[in-house]
Amino acid sequence: MKFGSKTPKIVVRSLLFLVGLVVLVFVYRSLQPQEETTPLVLSEEKGLTLLNASYEGWDEAKRSWLLEAAQIFQTKDGKNSTFQGVKKIQFFQKDQRSLSLKADEATLDLKKNLLMLTNVQGYMTEGEFTTEEMSINTKTKKITSSKRISFSKEGLKVEADQMEGDFETEEYIFCGNLHVQQKNNRSRGETFRYYAQEDRFEIQGGVEVELEL
């Protein structure tokens, strides 16, 4: 009877010891620094979604452009991709030059080699431009915007209804309701041609100049 009366105490002490050990392990693990999580890859029935990922465009064996986005969705057949929260788009040019862009959204049609962007902010040759929509042919290097566009650099600001150009030759044409502000004068004309490599421009067609005295 005496031996039997001590057994429950031993069991209780053992349980208390195990519970205390579990609590200590839990507290220790909670105090350890958490490792950074890697981008999630979610498989979906209609395609694939990547979070915080990048996409590279190649011209044969040469990387021609790079896109980084918060979310990339690619259709199951791999022909179309949608990008949300585009952090960076970089088109590589000659002499280690590049055209850099940011956008809210982008879609890529691989069959047409066409990249469509919305709410775009871009940088080229120490200047920058903004527009609501822009399309880029990743094969021919042609870039167009059919929405009002604003381009500015030190001492110069250009506004036009549309723009088209070639980011390989780095020649851009602005036209439609053209307004050019250069230091203390304003100009109007039919087209504004900007040669980014040479960092020079021309205003053509019915040019009018207003001087601010």
C-alpha positions in Angstrom: 0.0 0.0 0.0 2.8 2.4 0.8 4.5 1.7 -2.6 1.2 2.1 -4.4 0.5 5.5 -2.7 3.8 7.0 -4.1 3.2 6.1 -7.7 0.7 8.9 -8.6 3.2 11.5 -7.2 5.9 10.2 -9.5 3.6 10.3 -12.5 2.5 13.9 -11.7 6.1 15.0 -11.4 7.0 13.4 -14.7 4.1 15.1 -16.5 5.0 18.5 -14.9 8.7 18.0 -16.1 7.6 17.2 -19.7 5.2 20.1 -19.8 7.9 22.5 -18.5 10.3 21.1 -21.1 7.8 21.7 -24.0 7.2 25.3 -22.8 11.0 26.0 -22.6 11.5 24.6 -26.2 8.6 26.8 -27.5 9.9 29.9 -25.8 13.4 29.2 -27.2 12.2 28.8 -30.7 10.0 32.0 -30.5 13.1 34.0 -29.6 15.1 32.8 -32.6 15.4 35.2 -35.6 13.0 34.2 -38.4 14.5 33.3 -41.8 13.4 35.4 -44.8 10.8 33.6 -46.9 11.5 32.9 -50.5 9.1 34.0 -53.2 6.0 31.9 -53.3 5.2 29.8 -56.3 1.5 29.0 -56.6 0.3 26.5 -59.1 -3.1 27.3 -60.7 -5.4 25.5 -63.0 -5.1 28.2 -65.8 -1.4 29.1 -65.3 1.4 29.9 -62.9 1.7 32.9 -60.5 5.1 34.0 -59.2 5.5 36.5 -56.3 8.4 39.0 -56.2 10.0 37.6 -59.3 11.9 38.7 -62.4 11.4 38.0 -66.2 14.2 38.1 -68.8 13.9 38.7 -72.5 16.6 37.2 -74.8 17.7 38.0 -78.3 19.3 34.7 -79.4 22.2 34.3 -76.9 22.1 37.9 -75.6 19.9 39.2 -72.8 18.1 42.2 -74.2 15.7 43.2 -71.3 14.8 42.5 -67.7 11.6 43.0 -65.8 11.0 42.8 -62.0 7.5 42.8 -60.6 5.6 42.1 -57.3 3.5 39.5 -59.2 3.9 37.6 -62.5 1.1 35.5 -63.9 1.8 33.3 -66.9 -0.9 31.5 -68.8 -0.8 27.7 -69.0 0.2 27.7 -72.7 3.1 30.2 -71.9 2.0 32.6 -74.6 0.9 35.5 -72.4 2.2 37.0 -69.1 0.7 39.7 -66.8 2.8 41.7 -64.4 1.5 43.6 -61.4 3.5 46.2 -59.5 6.3 46.6 -62.0 9.3 47.7 -60.1 11.8 47.9 -62.9 12.0 47.3 -66.7 15.4 47.7 -68.2 16.2 47.5 -71.9 20.0 47.1 -72.6 21.5 49.3 -75.3 24.9 49.9 -76.7 27.9 51.0 -74.6 26.3 49.7 -71.4 23.5 52.3 -71.8 19.9 51.4 -70.9 16.3 52.6 -71.0 14.7 52.1 -67.6 10.9 52.1 -66.9 8.5 51.6 -64.0 4.7 50.9 -64.4 1.7 49.8 -62.4 0.8 46.9 -64.8 2.2 45.3 -67.9 1.1 42.5 -70.2 3.4 40.5 -72.6 2.1 38.9 -75.8 4.9 36.5 -76.9 3.3 35.8 -80.2 3.4 39.5 -81.2 6.5 40.3 -79.1 4.4 43.2 -77.6 4.8 44.6 -74.1 1.9 46.8 -73.0 2.4 49.1 -70.0 0.1 51.4 -68.0 0.9 54.4 -65.8 4.5 54.5 -67.0 7.5 56.4 -65.7 10.7 56.2 -67.7 14.3 57.4 -67.7 16.7 58.0 -70.6 19.8 60.1 -71.0 19.4 62.1 -67.7 15.8 62.8 -68.7 12.5 61.3 -67.6 9.0 60.9 -69.1 5.5 59.9 -67.9 2.4 58.7 -69.7 -0.7 56.6 -69.1 0.0 53.9 -71.7 2.9 52.7 -73.7 3.7 49.7 -76.0 7.1 48.2 -76.8 7.9 45.7 -79.5 10.7 43.7 -77.8 11.9 42.3 -81.2 11.9 45.5 -83.4 12.8 47.8 -80.4 10.0 50.1 -81.4 8.3 52.1 -78.6 5.0 54.1 -78.9 2.6 56.0 -76.7 -0.8 57.2 -78.0 -1.6 59.0 -74.7 -0.5 62.4 -73.6 3.2 62.2 -72.7 5.5 64.6 -70.8 9.3 64.5 -71.2 11.7 66.6 -69.1 15.4 67.1 -68.5 17.5 69.9 -67.2 16.3 73.2 -68.8 13.8 71.4 -71.1 10.2 70.2 -70.9 8.1 68.7 -73.7 4.4 67.8 -73.8 2.7 66.0 -76.7 -0.3 63.9 -77.5 1.8 60.9 -78.7 5.3 59.6 -79.1 7.1 57.0 -81.1 10.7 55.9 -81.2 13.4 53.3 -81.3 15.3 52.5 -78.1 18.1 50.9 -80.1 18.9 54.0 -82.3 17.6 56.2 -79.4 15.6 58.5 -81.6 12.2 59.7 -80.4 9.5 61.7 -82.1 6.8 63.7 -80.2 3.8 65.2 -82.0 0.3 66.4 -81.6 -0.6 69.5 -79.6 3.1 70.0 -79.0 4.4 72.3 -76.3 8.1 72.9 -75.6 9.5 74.9 -72.7 13.2 75.7 -72.8 14.6 78.0 -70.1 12.9 81.3 -70.8 11.1 80.6 -74.1 8.1 78.5 -75.2 7.9 76.8 -78.6 5.2 75.2 -80.7 5.4 73.1 -83.8 4.3 69.9 -85.5 7.1 67.5 -84.3 9.8 67.4 -81.7 12.7 65.0 -82.5 15.0 64.0 -79.7 18.3 62.2 -80.5 19.2 60.7 -77.1 22.7 59.5 -78.1 23.8 63.0 -79.1 21.5 64.6 -76.5 20.1 67.1 -79.0 16.7 67.9 -80.4 14.9 69.6 -83.4 11.5 71.3 -83.6 9.9 71.0 -87.0 6.9 72.3 -88.9 5.3 75.7 -88.4 7.5 76.6 -85.4 6.3 79.4 -83.2 8.5 80.8 -80.4 7.4 83.0 -77.4 10.1 84.7 -75.4 9.7 85.4 -71.7 11.4 88.7 -70.9 
